[in-house]
Amino acid sequence: MDREELQQLLRQRPFQPFRVILTDGRTLDVRHPEMNQLARTFIKIGIPVPNAPEPTCDHLVYVPLAQIARTELLPVSA
């Protein structure tokens, strides 16, 4: 996966949630750009606390950019 493409997705305003599809078939949804850390060769994707009243990061998943097959936009929730 191209780092610049991920950076554009994280910085776009208004933010459009997106899904990261990994080469092993796993998927991770990015709904809150502030919960993620993008480095040169990897991204740490923040996993939110379920049913929290406001976005709160529970933990981070380390993903090498080479393991990202593609991304796809998600619908904006109300």
PDB file of N, CA, C and O in Angstrom, chain B, residues numbered from 101:
ATOM      1  N   MET B 101       0.855  -1.174   0.000  1.00  0.00           N
ATOM      2  CA  MET B 101       0.000   0.000   0.000  1.00  0.00           C
ATOM      3  C   MET B 101       0.898   1.232   0.000  1.00  0.00           C
ATOM      4  O   MET B 101       1.935   1.267   0.662  1.00  0.00           O
ATOM      5  N   ASP B 102       0.489   2.204  -0.730  1.00  0.00           N
ATOM      6  CA  ASP B 102       1.212   3.460  -0.834  1.00  0.00           C
ATOM      7  C   ASP B 102       0.923   4.336   0.386  1.00  0.00           C
ATOM      8  O   ASP B 102      -0.238   4.610   0.691  1.00  0.00           O
ATOM      9  N   ARG B 103       1.972   4.777   1.085  1.00  0.00           N
ATOM     10  CA  ARG B 103       1.817   5.596   2.289  1.00  0.00           C
ATOM     11  C   ARG B 103       1.051   6.884   1.997  1.00  0.00           C
ATOM     12  O   ARG B 103       0.213   7.298   2.798  1.00  0.00           O
ATOM     13  N   GLU B 104       1.326   7.517   0.865  1.00  0.00           N
ATOM     14  CA  GLU B 104       0.674   8.780   0.534  1.00  0.00           C
ATOM     15  C   GLU B 104      -0.841   8.613   0.379  1.00  0.00           C
ATOM     16  O   GLU B 104      -1.608   9.503   0.746  1.00  0.00           O
ATOM     17  N   GLU B 105      -1.262   7.479  -0.159  1.00  0.00           N
ATOM     18  CA  GLU B 105      -2.699   7.216  -0.302  1.00  0.00           C
ATOM     19  C   GLU B 105      -3.368   7.136   1.075  1.00  0.00           C
ATOM     20  O   GLU B 105      -4.441   7.702   1.284  1.00  0.00           O
ATOM     21  N   LEU B 106      -2.729   6.431   2.007  1.00  0.00           N
ATOM     22  CA  LEU B 106      -3.278   6.356   3.366  1.00  0.00           C
ATOM     23  C   LEU B 106      -3.282   7.730   4.033  1.00  0.00           C
ATOM     24  O   LEU B 106      -4.233   8.089   4.726  1.00  0.00           O
ATOM     25  N   GLN B 107      -2.223   8.487   3.820  1.00  0.00           N
ATOM     26  CA  GLN B 107      -2.148   9.822   4.412  1.00  0.00           C
ATOM     27  C   GLN B 107      -3.278  10.710   3.886  1.00  0.00           C
ATOM     28  O   GLN B 107      -3.882  11.454   4.659  1.00  0.00           O
ATOM     29  N   GLN B 108      -3.569  10.645   2.602  1.00  0.00           N
ATOM     30  CA  GLN B 108      -4.670  11.413   2.031  1.00  0.00           C
ATOM     31  C   GLN B 108      -6.009  10.994   2.641  1.00  0.00           C
ATOM     32  O   GLN B 108      -6.840  11.846   2.958  1.00  0.00           O
ATOM     33  N   LEU B 109      -6.219   9.686   2.805  1.00  0.00           N
ATOM     34  CA  LEU B 109      -7.467   9.206   3.403  1.00  0.00           C
ATOM     35  C   LEU B 109      -7.615   9.709   4.839  1.00  0.00           C
ATOM     36  O   LEU B 109      -8.712  10.090   5.248  1.00  0.00           O
ATOM     37  N   LEU B 110      -6.530   9.715   5.604  1.00  0.00           N
ATOM     38  CA  LEU B 110      -6.594  10.153   6.998  1.00  0.00           C
ATOM     39  C   LEU B 110      -6.778  11.663   7.131  1.00  0.00           C
ATOM     40  O   LEU B 110      -7.354  12.130   8.114  1.00  0.00           O
ATOM     41  N   ARG B 111      -6.293  12.433   6.148  1.00  0.00           N
ATOM     42  CA  ARG B 111      -6.335  13.900   6.240  1.00  0.00           C
ATOM     43  C   ARG B 111      -7.527  14.545   5.549  1.00  0.00           C
ATOM     44  O   ARG B 111      -7.765  15.739   5.735  1.00  0.00           O
ATOM     45  N   GLN B 112      -8.276  13.795   4.764  1.00  0.00           N
ATOM     46  CA  GLN B 112      -9.363  14.423   4.012  1.00  0.00           C
ATOM     47  C   GLN B 112     -10.405  15.024   4.948  1.00  0.00           C
ATOM     48  O   GLN B 112     -10.717  14.454   5.994  1.00  0.00           O
ATOM     49  N   ARG B 113     -10.930  16.158   4.569  1.00  0.00           N
ATOM     50  CA  ARG B 113     -11.965  16.844   5.345  1.00  0.00           C
ATOM     51  C   ARG B 113     -13.094  17.232   4.407  1.00  0.00           C
ATOM     52  O   ARG B 113     -12.829  17.845   3.373  1.00  0.00           O
ATOM     53  N   PRO B 114     -14.317  16.912   4.712  1.00  0.00           N
ATOM     54  CA  PRO B 114     -14.679  16.138   5.891  1.00  0.00           C
ATOM     55  C   PRO B 114     -14.140  14.713   5.775  1.00  0.00           C
ATOM     56  O   PRO B 114     -13.953  14.187   4.678  1.00  0.00           O
ATOM     57  N   PHE B 115     -13.897  14.107   6.933  1.00  0.00           N
ATOM     58  CA  PHE B 115     -13.328  12.764   6.960  1.00  0.00           C
ATOM     59  C   PHE B 115     -14.338  11.751   6.453  1.00  0.00           C
ATOM     60  O   PHE B 115     -15.516  11.792   6.806  1.00  0.00           O
ATOM     61  N   GLN B 116     -13.853  10.837   5.616  1.00  0.00           N
ATOM     62  CA  GLN B 116     -14.673   9.733   5.091  1.00  0.00           C
ATOM     63  C   GLN B 116     -14.132   8.438   5.684  1.00  0.00           C
ATOM     64  O   GLN B 116     -13.003   8.059   5.371  1.00  0.00           O
ATOM     65  N   PRO B 117     -14.898   7.738   6.536  1.00  0.00           N
ATOM     66  CA  PRO B 117     -14.411   6.466   7.096  1.00  0.00           C
ATOM     67  C   PRO B 117     -14.041   5.488   5.979  1.00  0.00           C
ATOM     68  O   PRO B 117     -14.628   5.510   4.897  1.00  0.00           O
ATOM     69  N   PHE B 118     -13.065   4.637   6.262  1.00  0.00           N
ATOM     70  CA  PHE B 118     -12.644   3.664   5.260  1.00  0.00           C
ATOM     71  C   PHE B 118     -12.245   2.353   5.926  1.00  0.00           C
ATOM     72  O   PHE B 118     -11.995   2.289   7.130  1.00  0.00           O
ATOM     73  N   ARG B 119     -12.196   1.322   5.110  1.00  0.00           N
ATOM     74  CA  ARG B 119     -11.831  -0.022   5.566  1.00  0.00           C
ATOM     75  C   ARG B 119     -10.475  -0.383   4.954  1.00  0.00           C
ATOM     76  O   ARG B 119     -10.213  -0.110   3.782  1.00  0.00           O
ATOM     77  N   VAL B 120      -9.636  -0.994   5.760  1.00  0.00           N
ATOM     78  CA  VAL B 120      -8.337  -1.495   5.310  1.00  0.00           C
ATOM     79  C   VAL B 120      -8.479  -3.008   5.184  1.00  0.00           C
ATOM     80  O   VAL B 120      -8.823  -3.691   6.149  1.00  0.00           O
ATOM     81  N   ILE B 121      -8.212  -3.525   3.985  1.00  0.00           N
ATOM     82  CA  ILE B 121      -8.288  -4.961   3.742  1.00  0.00           C
ATOM     83  C   ILE B 121      -6.856  -5.480   3.635  1.00  0.00           C
ATOM     84  O   ILE B 121      -6.080  -5.023   2.796  1.00  0.00           O
ATOM     85  N   LEU B 122      -6.515  -6.445   4.500  1.00  0.00           N
ATOM     86  CA  LEU B 122      -5.164  -6.981   4.548  1.00  0.00           C
ATOM     87  C   LEU B 122      -5.007  -8.174   3.611  1.00  0.00           C
ATOM     88  O   LEU B 122      -5.993  -8.792   3.210  1.00  0.00           O
ATOM     89  N   THR B 123      -3.777  -8.488   3.271  1.00  0.00           N
ATOM     90  CA  THR B 123      -3.513  -9.590   2.346  1.00  0.00           C
ATOM     91  C   THR B 123      -3.953 -10.938   2.898  1.00  0.00           C
ATOM     92  O   THR B 123      -4.172 -11.874   2.129  1.00  0.00           O
ATOM     93  N   ASP B 124      -4.088 -11.057   4.232  1.00  0.00           N
ATOM     94  CA  ASP B 124      -4.541 -12.325   4.828  1.00  0.00           C
ATOM     95  C   ASP B 124      -6.061 -12.390   4.979  1.00  0.00           C
ATOM     96  O   ASP B 124      -6.590 -13.344   5.550  1.00  0.00           O
ATOM     97  N   GLY B 125      -6.774 -11.359   4.459  1.00  0.00           N
ATOM     98  CA  GLY B 125      -8.233 -11.364   4.490  1.00  0.00           C
ATOM     99  C   GLY B 125      -8.857 -10.595   5.642  1.00  0.00           C
ATOM    100  O   GLY B 125     -10.057 -10.322   5.616  1.00  0.00           O
ATOM    101  N   ARG B 126      -8.070 -10.239   6.656  1.00  0.00           N
ATOM    102  CA  ARG B 126      -8.615  -9.454   7.773  1.00  0.00           C
ATOM    103  C   ARG B 126      -8.993  -8.059   7.296  1.00  0.00           C
ATOM    104  O   ARG B 126      -8.435  -7.545   6.326  1.00  0.00           O
ATOM    105  N   THR B 127      -9.947  -7.457   7.994  1.00  0.00           N
ATOM    106  CA  THR B 127     -10.336  -6.084   7.698  1.00  0.00           C
ATOM    107  C   THR B 127     -10.308  -5.264   8.985  1.00  0.00           C
ATOM    108  O   THR B 127     -10.594  -5.769  10.070  1.00  0.00           O
ATOM    109  N   LEU B 128      -9.960  -4.000   8.837  1.00  0.00           N
ATOM    110  CA  LEU B 128      -9.947  -3.060   9.951  1.00  0.00           C
ATOM    111  C   LEU B 128     -10.611  -1.778   9.481  1.00  0.00           C
ATOM    112  O   LEU B 128     -10.255  -1.245   8.430  1.00  0.00           O
ATOM    113  N   ASP B 129     -11.571  -1.279  10.246  1.00  0.00           N
ATOM    114  CA  ASP B 129     -12.262  -0.054   9.889  1.00  0.00           C
ATOM    115  C   ASP B 129     -11.608   1.142  10.565  1.00  0.00           C
ATOM    116  O   ASP B 129     -11.282   1.106  11.751  1.00  0.00           O
ATOM    117  N   VAL B 130     -11.424   2.198   9.788  1.00  0.00           N
ATOM    118  CA  VAL B 130     -10.864   3.447  10.302  1.00  0.00           C
ATOM    119  C   VAL B 130     -11.997   4.463  10.290  1.00  0.00           C
ATOM    120  O   VAL B 130     -12.373   4.974   9.236  1.00  0.00           O
ATOM    121  N   ARG B 131     -12.540   4.753  11.472  1.00  0.00           N
ATOM    122  CA  ARG B 131     -13.669   5.673  11.595  1.00  0.00           C
ATOM    123  C   ARG B 131     -13.297   6.976  12.296  1.00  0.00           C
ATOM    124  O   ARG B 131     -14.053   7.947  12.255  1.00  0.00           O
ATOM    125  N   HIS B 132     -12.137   6.994  12.934  1.00  0.00           N
ATOM    126  CA  HIS B 132     -11.684   8.176  13.678  1.00  0.00           C
ATOM    127  C   HIS B 132     -10.215   8.416  13.336  1.00  0.00           C
ATOM    128  O   HIS B 132      -9.345   7.714  13.852  1.00  0.00           O
ATOM    129  N   PRO B 133      -9.924   9.389  12.481  1.00  0.00           N
ATOM    130  CA  PRO B 133      -8.541   9.564  12.009  1.00  0.00           C
ATOM    131  C   PRO B 133      -7.545   9.858  13.130  1.00  0.00           C
ATOM    132  O   PRO B 133      -6.366   9.524  13.008  1.00  0.00           O
ATOM    133  N   GLU B 134      -7.997  10.470  14.205  1.00  0.00           N
ATOM    134  CA  GLU B 134      -7.093  10.833  15.300  1.00  0.00           C
ATOM    135  C   GLU B 134      -6.616   9.624  16.102  1.00  0.00           C
ATOM    136  O   GLU B 134      -5.712   9.763  16.925  1.00  0.00           O
ATOM    137  N   MET B 135      -7.187   8.461  15.888  1.00  0.00           N
ATOM    138  CA  MET B 135      -6.799   7.250  16.625  1.00  0.00           C
ATOM    139  C   MET B 135      -5.723   6.444  15.907  1.00  0.00           C
ATOM    140  O   MET B 135      -5.420   5.327  16.327  1.00  0.00           O
ATOM    141  N   ASN B 136      -5.144   6.970  14.848  1.00  0.00           N
ATOM    142  CA  ASN B 136      -4.204   6.213  14.034  1.00  0.00           C
ATOM    143  C   ASN B 136      -2.843   6.893  13.995  1.00  0.00           C
ATOM    144  O   ASN B 136      -2.736   8.113  14.120  1.00  0.00           O
ATOM    145  N   GLN B 137      -1.810   6.081  13.820  1.00  0.00           N
ATOM    146  CA  GLN B 137      -0.446   6.595  13.703  1.00  0.00           C
ATOM    147  C   GLN B 137       0.155   6.029  12.421  1.00  0.00           C
ATOM    148  O   GLN B 137       0.383   4.824  12.306  1.00  0.00           O
ATOM    149  N   LEU B 138       0.404   6.907  11.468  1.00  0.00           N
ATOM    150  CA  LEU B 138       0.967   6.482  10.187  1.00  0.00           C
ATOM    151  C   LEU B 138       2.469   6.788  10.176  1.00  0.00           C
ATOM    152  O   LEU B 138       2.883   7.935  10.344  1.00  0.00           O
ATOM    153  N   ALA B 139       3.267   5.747   9.976  1.00  0.00           N
ATOM    154  CA  ALA B 139       4.716   5.895   9.862  1.00  0.00           C
ATOM    155  C   ALA B 139       5.121   5.618   8.414  1.00  0.00           C
ATOM    156  O   ALA B 139       4.266   5.474   7.540  1.00  0.00           O
ATOM    157  N   ARG B 140       6.409   5.545   8.172  1.00  0.00           N
ATOM    158  CA  ARG B 140       6.882   5.358   6.809  1.00  0.00           C
ATOM    159  C   ARG B 140       6.565   3.976   6.252  1.00  0.00           C
ATOM    160  O   ARG B 140       6.250   3.847   5.068  1.00  0.00           O
ATOM    161  N   THR B 141       6.642   2.935   7.093  1.00  0.00           N
ATOM    162  CA  THR B 141       6.452   1.566   6.593  1.00  0.00           C
ATOM    163  C   THR B 141       5.319   0.809   7.274  1.00  0.00           C
ATOM    164  O   THR B 141       5.080  -0.358   6.963  1.00  0.00           O
ATOM    165  N   PHE B 142       4.622   1.457   8.196  1.00  0.00           N
ATOM    166  CA  PHE B 142       3.527   0.792   8.895  1.00  0.00           C
ATOM    167  C   PHE B 142       2.497   1.818   9.344  1.00  0.00           C
ATOM    168  O   PHE B 142       2.738   3.024   9.315  1.00  0.00           O
ATOM    169  N   ILE B 143       1.349   1.310   9.757  1.00  0.00           N
ATOM    170  CA  ILE B 143       0.315   2.131  10.368  1.00  0.00           C
ATOM    171  C   ILE B 143      -0.149   1.409  11.628  1.00  0.00           C
ATOM    172  O   ILE B 143      -0.260   0.183  11.651  1.00  0.00           O
ATOM    173  N   LYS B 144      -0.412   2.171  12.654  1.00  0.00           N
ATOM    174  CA  LYS B 144      -1.059   1.628  13.845  1.00  0.00           C
ATOM    175  C   LYS B 144      -2.494   2.125  13.788  1.00  0.00           C
ATOM    176  O   LYS B 144      -2.756   3.326  13.838  1.00  0.00           O
ATOM    177  N   ILE B 145      -3.418   1.175  13.681  1.00  0.00           N
ATOM    178  CA  ILE B 145      -4.837   1.498  13.529  1.00  0.00           C
ATOM    179  C   ILE B 145      -5.499   1.400  14.893  1.00  0.00           C
ATOM    180  O   ILE B 145      -5.442   0.363  15.555  1.00  0.00           O
ATOM    181  N   GLY B 146      -6.128   2.494  15.303  1.00  0.00           N
ATOM    182  CA  GLY B 146      -6.803   2.534  16.592  1.00  0.00           C
ATOM    183  C   GLY B 146      -8.137   1.810  16.546  1.00  0.00           C
ATOM    184  O   GLY B 146      -8.968   2.056  15.672  1.00  0.00           O
ATOM    185  N   ILE B 147      -8.323   0.917  17.498  1.00  0.00           N
ATOM    186  CA  ILE B 147      -9.585   0.179  17.630  1.00  0.00           C
ATOM    187  C   ILE B 147     -10.366   0.836  18.766  1.00  0.00           C
ATOM    188  O   ILE B 147      -9.897   0.861  19.904  1.00  0.00           O
ATOM    189  N   PRO B 148     -11.553   1.369  18.469  1.00  0.00           N
ATOM    190  CA  PRO B 148     -12.296   2.099  19.501  1.00  0.00           C
ATOM    191  C   PRO B 148     -12.938   1.183  20.545  1.00  0.00           C
ATOM    192  O   PRO B 148     -13.205   0.007  20.296  1.00  0.00           O
ATOM    193  N   VAL B 149     -13.171   1.756  21.701  1.00  0.00           N
ATOM    194  CA  VAL B 149     -13.916   1.081  22.763  1.00  0.00           C
ATOM    195  C   VAL B 149     -15.357   0.912  22.262  1.00  0.00           C
ATOM    196  O   VAL B 149     -15.976   1.890  21.842  1.00  0.00           O
ATOM    197  N   PRO B 150     -15.897  -0.305  22.301  1.00  0.00           N
ATOM    198  CA  PRO B 150     -17.277  -0.507  21.832  1.00  0.00           C
ATOM    199  C   PRO B 150     -18.274   0.294  22.669  1.00  0.00           C
ATOM    200  O   PRO B 150     -18.178   0.345  23.895  1.00  0.00           O
ATOM    201  N   ASN B 151     -19.211   0.902  21.996  1.00  0.00           N
ATOM    202  CA  ASN B 151     -20.330   1.615  22.622  1.00  0.00           C
ATOM    203  C   ASN B 151     -19.906   2.749  23.552  1.00  0.00           C
ATOM    204  O   ASN B 151     -20.657   3.112  24.458  1.00  0.00           O
ATOM    205  N   ALA B 152     -18.728   3.308  23.347  1.00  0.00           N
ATOM    206  CA  ALA B 152     -18.297   4.458  24.153  1.00  0.00           C
ATOM    207  C   ALA B 152     -19.090   5.693  23.722  1.00  0.00           C
ATOM    208  O   ALA B 152     -19.388   5.845  22.537  1.00  0.00           O
ATOM    209  N   PRO B 153     -19.437   6.580  24.665  1.00  0.00           N
ATOM    210  CA  PRO B 153     -20.228   7.761  24.308  1.00  0.00           C
ATOM    211  C   PRO B 153     -19.487   8.709  23.360  1.00  0.00           C
ATOM    212  O   PRO B 153     -20.123   9.442  22.603  1.00  0.00           O
ATOM    213  N   GLU B 154     -18.169   8.700  23.394  1.00  0.00           N
ATOM    214  CA  GLU B 154     -17.383   9.482  22.442  1.00  0.00           C
ATOM    215  C   GLU B 154     -16.193   8.627  22.018  1.00  0.00           C
ATOM    216  O   GLU B 154     -15.812   7.700  22.733  1.00  0.00           O
ATOM    217  N   PRO B 155     -15.604   8.926  20.867  1.00  0.00           N
ATOM    218  CA  PRO B 155     -14.514   8.083  20.373  1.00  0.00           C
ATOM    219  C   PRO B 155     -13.353   7.982  21.371  1.00  0.00           C
ATOM    220  O   PRO B 155     -12.753   8.986  21.754  1.00  0.00           O
ATOM    221  N   THR B 156     -13.059   6.758  21.775  1.00  0.00           N
ATOM    222  CA  THR B 156     -11.966   6.467  22.694  1.00  0.00           C
ATOM    223  C   THR B 156     -11.233   5.241  22.175  1.00  0.00           C
ATOM    224  O   THR B 156     -11.852   4.230  21.845  1.00  0.00           O
ATOM    225  N   CYS B 157      -9.915   5.335  22.106  1.00  0.00           N
ATOM    226  CA  CYS B 157      -9.115   4.226  21.596  1.00  0.00           C
ATOM    227  C   CYS B 157      -8.930   3.160  22.673  1.00  0.00           C
ATOM    228  O   CYS B 157      -8.495   3.464  23.784  1.00  0.00           O
ATOM    229  N   ASP B 158      -9.259   1.915  22.344  1.00  0.00           N
ATOM    230  CA  ASP B 158      -9.072   0.788  23.253  1.00  0.00           C
ATOM    231  C   ASP B 158      -7.662   0.221  23.109  1.00  0.00           C
ATOM    232  O   ASP B 158      -6.968  -0.005  24.101  1.00  0.00           O
ATOM    233  N   HIS B 159      -7.242  -0.009  21.846  1.00  0.00           N
ATOM    234  CA  HIS B 159      -5.905  -0.516  21.573  1.00  0.00           C
ATOM    235  C   HIS B 159      -5.541  -0.215  20.119  1.00  0.00           C
ATOM    236  O   HIS B 159      -6.381   0.215  19.329  1.00  0.00           O
ATOM    237  N   LEU B 160      -4.270  -0.449  19.785  1.00  0.00           N
ATOM    238  CA  LEU B 160      -3.776  -0.219  18.435  1.00  0.00           C
ATOM    239  C   LEU B 160      -3.376  -1.540  17.797  1.00  0.00           C
ATOM    240  O   LEU B 160      -2.862  -2.433  18.470  1.00  0.00           O
ATOM    241  N   VAL B 161      -3.615  -1.661  16.495  1.00  0.00           N
ATOM    242  CA  VAL B 161      -3.184  -2.834  15.729  1.00  0.00           C
ATOM    243  C   VAL B 161      -2.077  -2.383  14.780  1.00  0.00           C
ATOM    244  O   VAL B 161      -2.273  -1.485  13.961  1.00  0.00           O
ATOM    245  N   TYR B 162      -0.923  -3.012  14.901  1.00  0.00           N
ATOM    246  CA  TYR B 162       0.238  -2.695  14.061  1.00  0.00           C
ATOM    247  C   TYR B 162       0.092  -3.405  12.723  1.00  0.00           C
ATOM    248  O   TYR B 162      -0.074  -4.624  12.678  1.00  0.00           O
ATOM    249  N   VAL B 163       0.153  -2.642  11.631  1.00  0.00           N
ATOM    250  CA  VAL B 163      -0.004  -3.221  10.299  1.00  0.00           C
ATOM    251  C   VAL B 163       1.099  -2.688   9.382  1.00  0.00           C
ATOM    252  O   VAL B 163       1.127  -1.492   9.095  1.00  0.00           O
ATOM    253  N   PRO B 164       2.007  -3.549   8.919  1.00  0.00           N
ATOM    254  CA  PRO B 164       2.976  -3.120   7.902  1.00  0.00           C
ATOM    255  C   PRO B 164       2.231  -2.735   6.614  1.00  0.00           C
ATOM    256  O   PRO B 164       1.292  -3.420   6.209  1.00  0.00           O
ATOM    257  N   LEU B 165       2.651  -1.646   5.984  1.00  0.00           N
ATOM    258  CA  LEU B 165       1.968  -1.201   4.767  1.00  0.00           C
ATOM    259  C   LEU B 165       2.000  -2.274   3.683  1.00  0.00           C
ATOM    260  O   LEU B 165       1.081  -2.348   2.867  1.00  0.00           O
ATOM    261  N   ALA B 166       3.033  -3.100   3.660  1.00  0.00           N
ATOM    262  CA  ALA B 166       3.136  -4.167   2.656  1.00  0.00           C
ATOM    263  C   ALA B 166       2.038  -5.210   2.812  1.00  0.00           C
ATOM    264  O   ALA B 166       1.781  -5.964   1.873  1.00  0.00           O
ATOM    265  N   GLN B 167       1.381  -5.277   3.970  1.00  0.00           N
ATOM    266  CA  GLN B 167       0.318  -6.256   4.198  1.00  0.00           C
ATOM    267  C   GLN B 167      -1.075  -5.709   3.864  1.00  0.00           C
ATOM    268  O   GLN B 167      -2.069  -6.413   4.043  1.00  0.00           O
ATOM    269  N   ILE B 168      -1.159  -4.478   3.386  1.00  0.00           N
ATOM    270  CA  ILE B 168      -2.449  -3.895   3.018  1.00  0.00           C
ATOM    271  C   ILE B 168      -2.694  -4.141   1.538  1.00  0.00           C
ATOM    272  O   ILE B 168      -1.948  -3.660   0.685  1.00  0.00           O
ATOM    273  N   ALA B 169      -3.749  -4.897   1.242  1.00  0.00           N
ATOM    274  CA  ALA B 169      -4.098  -5.210  -0.145  1.00  0.00           C
ATOM    275  C   ALA B 169      -4.799  -4.036  -0.808  1.00  0.00           C
ATOM    276  O   ALA B 169      -4.520  -3.695  -1.957  1.00  0.00           O
ATOM    277  N   ARG B 170      -5.727  -3.415  -0.055  1.00  0.00           N
ATOM    278  CA  ARG B 170      -6.479  -2.280  -0.617  1.00  0.00           C
ATOM    279  C   ARG B 170      -7.264  -1.592   0.498  1.00  0.00           C
ATOM    280  O   ARG B 170      -7.302  -2.061   1.636  1.00  0.00           O
ATOM    281  N   THR B 171      -7.881  -0.482   0.145  1.00  0.00           N
ATOM    282  CA  THR B 171      -8.789   0.224   1.046  1.00  0.00           C
ATOM    283  C   THR B 171     -10.104   0.448   0.306  1.00  0.00           C
ATOM    284  O   THR B 171     -10.142   0.444  -0.925  1.00  0.00           O
ATOM    285  N   GLU B 172     -11.171   0.640   1.060  1.00  0.00           N
ATOM    286  CA  GLU B 172     -12.458   0.982   0.453  1.00  0.00           C
ATOM    287  C   GLU B 172     -13.186   1.942   1.386  1.00  0.00           C
ATOM    288  O   GLU B 172     -13.120   1.817   2.609  1.00  0.00           O
ATOM    289  N   LEU B 173     -13.875   2.894   0.789  1.00  0.00           N
ATOM    290  CA  LEU B 173     -14.615   3.878   1.563  1.00  0.00           C
ATOM    291  C   LEU B 173     -15.837   3.234   2.215  1.00  0.00           C
ATOM    292  O   LEU B 173     -16.453   2.332   1.648  1.00  0.00           O
ATOM    293  N   LEU B 174     -16.177   3.707   3.405  1.00  0.00           N
ATOM    294  CA  LEU B 174     -17.357   3.247   4.133  1.00  0.00           C
ATOM    295  C   LEU B 174     -18.403   4.345   4.143  1.00  0.00           C
ATOM    296  O   LEU B 174     -18.053   5.516   3.989  1.00  0.00           O
ATOM    297  N   PRO B 175     -19.665   4.014   4.317  1.00  0.00           N
ATOM    298  CA  PRO B 175     -20.687   5.046   4.414  1.00  0.00           C
ATOM    299  C   PRO B 175     -20.466   5.896   5.678  1.00  0.00           C
ATOM    300  O   PRO B 175     -20.015   5.400   6.711  1.00  0.00           O
ATOM    301  N   VAL B 176     -20.790   7.157   5.565  1.00  0.00           N
ATOM    302  CA  VAL B 176     -20.696   8.061   6.721  1.00  0.00           C
ATOM    303  C   VAL B 176     -21.887   7.795   7.615  1.00  0.00           C
ATOM    304  O   VAL B 176     -23.028   7.847   7.157  1.00  0.00           O
ATOM    305  N   SER B 177     -21.637   7.507   8.905  1.00  0.00           N
ATOM    306  CA  SER B 177     -22.751   7.263   9.834  1.00  0.00           C
ATOM    307  C   SER B 177     -23.289   8.582  10.347  1.00  0.00           C
ATOM    308  O   SER B 177     -22.560   9.567  10.460  1.00  0.00           O
ATOM    309  N   ALA B 178     -24.571   8.586  10.655  1.00  0.00           N
ATOM    310  CA  ALA B 178     -25.232   9.808  11.114  1.00  0.00           C
ATOM    311  C   ALA B 178     -24.839  10.148  12.525  1.00  0.00           C
ATOM    312  O   ALA B 178     -25.304  11.149  13.071  1.00  0.00           O
TER     313      ALA B 178
END
